Amino acid sequence: MIESVTIKDKTFNIPQASAVQQAELIQVAGGRIAFSSSKSDNAIDVNLIKGSLITIGTDNLMKIKSLVFDRIHLSGESEPVGIEFFQGQIDMFYTLLAEAIRVNLQDFFISLDNAKKGINPPSSSAVQ
């Protein structure tokens, strides 16, 4: 799956990471995002994720970049977009990184948001 997102006037194609990479992403970023979410009345969105990234540390930021960012392309381009593209546009970099996390962990975030609202998933015995 590839999702396109537009930030300012640029459209980026974000490919979904593998299940293994998504599991690593939850370990690296999920706890920080879940903690930020628990302190907010709002659903998990790109702004909440972006705010969480600021406190995640350089090593974890680079790990997240390698898991979900390094295959993102500008629409119509064949080469992945490099971090140098964002010189003077660091907000765009963090927004795109947050979008890539959202694309890859959306079901996890929905589950967290539902739990915060007291909505429980159906139990395995209830599903037939």
Sequence and secondary structure as in RCSB ss.txt:
>XXXX:A:sequence
MIESVTIKDKTFNIPQASAVQQAELIQVAGGRIAFSSSKSDNAIDVNLIKGSLITIGTDNLMKIKSLVFDRIHLS
GESEPVGIEFFQGQIDMFYTLLAEAIRVNLQDFFISLDNAKKGINPPSSSAVQ
>XXXX:A:secstr
 EEEEEETTEEEEEE   HHHHHHHIIIIIHHHHHHHHT SS   HHHHHHHHTTS HHHHHHHIIIIITT EET
T SSB  GGGGTT HHHHHHHHHHHHHHHHHHHHHHHHHHHHT     TTT  
